[in-house]
Amino acid sequence: MGRFARFSFFRTIQAKLIIIYVLLILIAMQLIGVYFVSAMKNSLTSNFTEDLQARAEMLSVLVGETMAGGEAEAGEDKTENLRVLVNNLFNINGAEIQVLDASGKVLTTSLSSHSDYVGRKNTQTVVSRALQGIRDNEEYIVDEDNVRKKVVAKPVLSGGKIIGAVYIAASMNELYSTMEGINKIFISGILIALVLTAVLGVILSHTITQPIKEVTRRATAVAEGNFDQQTPVFGTDEIGQLSRAFNYMTSRLRDALSLNEEEKEKLTSILTNMSDGVVATDEYGKVILVNRRASSILGMHPADIEGRHFAILLGIDPEDAEALASGFTGSTLLQIAPAGQEEPVVIRMTFTPVHRRERGSRERLPYFRMLPSRKNLRHPGVNS
């Protein structure tokens, strides 16, 4: 039962509205998130690369001045000056800076752990391009420690001649850590937004579905015959208009049924107190109404008459009964033997078709009139 109740809840308008609200917010947040995260990543990466390029450009100028700062300087002094330059002036957190000569050999490096690289040749593509005079050299690599790095190389010029290159490999872990932090904040924001949307969806859907539930409850009561129900009107919107229309319909239906009951009571009173017998049948010829005079003429209780075919009741041949019921014969004389009576009784039977307004079918209304014995077989005002 509990499982059925849970499934039935998801079929309600309230559940559908909540799901729609949550899905709309989720889709909107996802679209905004994809655009925001992508734009943020591009912006951070672009700024990181531009800063790295600017540092490499300035370093290449200073290295060029140092390397060409006087041929009288000893090679060891130049190397020491370059070491001080890359270790102090241009120390970048999580980055390795190398200064290379014109052949691509490493003159100095900012990482003491890579001191064995000094004197060895750097064969990376960005270095080869820089030594060829190409200034825009950058590359994305993942080193042996699975660290993502951005690599930049700039040529070092002196008097228009390439005398070396500057190589910078900067770790991007900090950038990606920042991106992960932004993603976590964004996901937390999505979850909070979804929770708030679900709560607001419950409140908002309740304001919509509660009046509908009230109208449904009142409609069920009206269907069961309780016409004293009045639906509360919660506003002037469409649901409020529906409530007012329902109240108006209920009052009109109550008045119509009251009028119908009055007419029915009048008709019942008239039929009961008529001196002539009246029998009404449905379109199939089965008796649906009989007054007290008709049951007296037939010598049967009304309960025994209702539901029987009038042709069997009167002892008429089915073909003749169909001709009479079709309305082609206005009236006819008929001799019947009432139950409990020895002598037969002569009656005049008049058929009047009653049309139903909503359908093309019709009910037959046989009209029985008792004749005074067998002396005068023509009743005043009645045509044979």
Solvent accessible surface area in square Angstrom, and as a share of the most:
residue,aa,sasa,rsa
1,M,192,0.86
2,G,42,0.41
3,R,166,0.61
4,F,134,0.56
5,A,53,0.41
6,R,150,0.55
7,F,117,0.49
8,S,37,0.24
9,F,91,0.38
10,F,117,0.49
11,R,159,0.58
12,T,55,0.32
13,I,88,0.44
14,Q,26,0.12
15,A,2,0.02
16,K,107,0.45
17,L,36,0.18
18,I,25,0.13
19,I,74,0.38
20,I,85,0.43
21,Y,51,0.20
22,V,36,0.21
23,L,87,0.43
24,L,107,0.53
25,I,59,0.30
26,L,58,0.29
27,I,98,0.50
28,A,43,0.33
29,M,43,0.19
30,Q,85,0.38
31,L,121,0.60
32,I,100,0.51
33,G,3,0.03
34,V,103,0.59
35,Y,164,0.62
36,F,82,0.34
37,V,35,0.20
38,S,53,0.34
39,A,46,0.35
40,M,55,0.24
41,K,88,0.37
42,N,94,0.48
43,S,53,0.34
44,L,46,0.23
45,T,37,0.21
46,S,50,0.33
47,N,84,0.43
48,F,53,0.22
49,T,15,0.08
50,E,108,0.48
51,D,75,0.39
52,L,4,0.02
53,Q,34,0.15
54,A,62,0.48
55,R,87,0.32
56,A,0,0.00
57,E,61,0.27
58,M,118,0.53
59,L,0,0.00
60,S,4,0.03
61,V,80,0.46
62,L,51,0.25
63,V,0,0.00
64,G,5,0.04
65,E,109,0.49
66,T,30,0.18
67,M,30,0.13
68,A,55,0.43
69,G,44,0.42
70,G,27,0.26
71,E,169,0.76
72,A,107,0.83
73,E,69,0.31
74,A,56,0.43
75,G,51,0.49
76,E,144,0.65
77,D,77,0.40
78,K,45,0.19
79,T,38,0.22
80,E,81,0.36
81,N,66,0.34
82,L,3,0.01
83,R,95,0.35
84,V,73,0.42
85,L,22,0.11
86,V,0,0.00
87,N,52,0.26
88,N,106,0.54
89,L,114,0.57
90,F,14,0.06
91,N,103,0.53
92,I,28,0.14
93,N,136,0.70
94,G,49,0.47
95,A,9,0.07
96,E,10,0.04
97,I,1,0.00
98,Q,5,0.02
99,V,0,0.00
100,L,0,0.00
101,D,35,0.18
102,A,59,0.46
103,S,55,0.35
104,G,1,0.01
105,K,96,0.41
106,V,6,0.03
107,L,47,0.23
108,T,3,0.02
109,T,13,0.07
110,S,26,0.17
111,L,61,0.30
112,S,102,0.66
113,S,91,0.59
114,H,41,0.19
115,S,70,0.45
116,D,89,0.46
117,Y,73,0.28
118,V,72,0.41
119,G,48,0.46
120,R,140,0.51
121,K,126,0.54
122,N,22,0.11
123,T,110,0.64
124,Q,64,0.28
125,T,84,0.49
126,V,5,0.03
127,V,1,0.00
128,S,47,0.31
129,R,93,0.34
130,A,0,0.00
131,L,41,0.20
132,Q,132,0.59
133,G,33,0.32
134,I,64,0.32
135,R,83,0.30
136,D,112,0.58
137,N,2,0.01
138,E,84,0.37
139,E,65,0.29
140,Y,103,0.39
141,I,46,0.23
142,V,78,0.45
143,D,31,0.16
144,E,146,0.66
145,D,106,0.55
146,N,124,0.64
147,V,32,0.18
148,R,83,0.30
149,K,32,0.13
150,K,23,0.10
151,V,0,0.00
152,V,0,0.00
153,A,0,0.00
154,K,10,0.04
155,P,2,0.01
156,V,0,0.00
157,L,83,0.42
158,S,33,0.21
159,G,90,0.86
160,G,74,0.71
161,K,142,0.60
162,I,47,0.24
163,I,37,0.19
164,G,0,0.00
165,A,0,0.00
166,V,0,0.00
167,Y,6,0.02
168,I,1,0.00
169,A,5,0.04
170,A,1,0.01
171,S,24,0.16
172,M,4,0.02
173,N,67,0.34
174,E,128,0.57
175,L,17,0.09
176,Y,37,0.14
177,S,69,0.44
178,T,64,0.37
179,M,9,0.04
180,E,96,0.43
181,G,29,0.27
182,I,33,0.17
183,N,48,0.25
184,K,139,0.59
185,I,129,0.65
186,F,37,0.15
187,I,98,0.50
188,S,55,0.35
189,G,29,0.28
190,I,13,0.06
191,L,103,0.51
192,I,105,0.53
193,A,24,0.19
194,L,33,0.16
195,V,93,0.54
196,L,103,0.51
197,T,18,0.10
198,A,34,0.26
199,V,78,0.45
200,L,116,0.58
201,G,2,0.02
202,V,67,0.39
203,I,103,0.52
204,L,89,0.44
205,S,0,0.00
206,H,86,0.38
207,T,77,0.45
208,I,56,0.29
209,T,6,0.03
210,Q,51,0.23
211,P,8,0.05
212,I,55,0.28
213,K,92,0.39
214,E,23,0.10
215,V,17,0.10
216,T,79,0.46
217,R,124,0.45
218,R,50,0.18
219,A,42,0.32
220,T,71,0.41
221,A,20,0.16
222,V,13,0.07
223,A,90,0.69
224,E,141,0.63
225,G,45,0.44
226,N,63,0.32
227,F,39,0.16
228,D,118,0.61
229,Q,43,0.19
230,Q,94,0.42
231,T,4,0.02
232,P,51,0.32
233,V,65,0.38
234,F,119,0.50
235,G,28,0.27
236,T,115,0.67
237,D,77,0.40
238,E,134,0.60
239,I,32,0.16
240,G,2,0.02
241,Q,101,0.45
242,L,86,0.43
243,S,0,0.00
244,R,104,0.38
245,A,57,0.44
246,F,17,0.07
247,N,23,0.12
248,Y,134,0.51
249,M,98,0.44
250,T,0,0.00
251,S,28,0.18
252,R,136,0.50
253,L,67,0.34
254,R,76,0.28
255,D,83,0.43
256,A,55,0.43
257,L,67,0.33
258,S,54,0.35
259,L,104,0.52
260,N,83,0.43
261,E,89,0.40
262,E,93,0.42
263,E,86,0.39
264,K,124,0.53
265,E,114,0.51
266,K,115,0.49
267,L,95,0.47
268,T,76,0.44
269,S,58,0.38
270,I,104,0.53
271,L,20,0.10
272,T,46,0.27
273,N,107,0.55
274,M,56,0.25
275,S,91,0.59
276,D,24,0.12
277,G,0,0.00
278,V,8,0.04
279,V,0,0.00
280,A,15,0.12
281,T,0,0.00
282,D,24,0.12
283,E,56,0.25
284,Y,158,0.60
285,G,5,0.05
286,K,103,0.44
287,V,3,0.02
288,I,83,0.42
289,L,64,0.32
290,V,18,0.10
291,N,7,0.04
292,R,149,0.54
293,R,84,0.31
294,A,1,0.01
295,S,8,0.05
296,S,62,0.40
297,I,10,0.05
298,L,9,0.05
299,G,31,0.30
300,M,48,0.22
301,H,119,0.53
302,P,48,0.30
303,A,71,0.55
304,D,82,0.42
305,I,0,0.00
306,E,86,0.38
307,G,46,0.44
308,R,95,0.35
309,H,60,0.27
310,F,5,0.02
311,A,4,0.03
312,I,126,0.64
313,L,24,0.12
314,L,11,0.06
315,G,67,0.65
316,I,21,0.11
317,D,75,0.39
318,P,99,0.62
319,E,138,0.62
320,D,80,0.41
321,A,2,0.02
322,E,113,0.51
323,A,53,0.41
324,L,21,0.11
325,A,9,0.07
326,S,22,0.14
327,G,31,0.30
328,F,180,0.75
329,T,50,0.29
330,G,49,0.47
331,S,8,0.05
332,T,37,0.21
333,L,69,0.34
334,L,39,0.20
335,Q,106,0.47
336,I,14,0.07
337,A,80,0.62
338,P,6,0.04
339,A,61,0.47
340,G,91,0.87
341,Q,87,0.39
342,E,175,0.79
343,E,135,0.61
344,P,49,0.31
345,V,17,0.10
346,V,18,0.10
347,I,0,0.00
348,R,1,0.01
349,M,0,0.00
350,T,37,0.21
351,F,12,0.05
352,T,67,0.39
353,P,45,0.29
354,V,65,0.37
355,H,126,0.56
356,R,68,0.25
357,R,240,0.88
358,E,137,0.61
359,R,121,0.44
360,G,81,0.78
361,S,40,0.26
362,R,60,0.22
363,E,32,0.14
364,R,39,0.14
365,L,48,0.24
366,P,0,0.00
367,Y,43,0.16
368,F,3,0.01
369,R,44,0.16
370,M,69,0.31
371,L,2,0.01
372,P,85,0.53
373,S,75,0.48
374,R,140,0.51
375,K,186,0.79
376,N,84,0.43
377,L,82,0.41
378,R,149,0.55
379,H,55,0.25
380,P,105,0.66
381,G,88,0.85
382,V,22,0.13
383,N,127,0.65
384,S,91,0.59
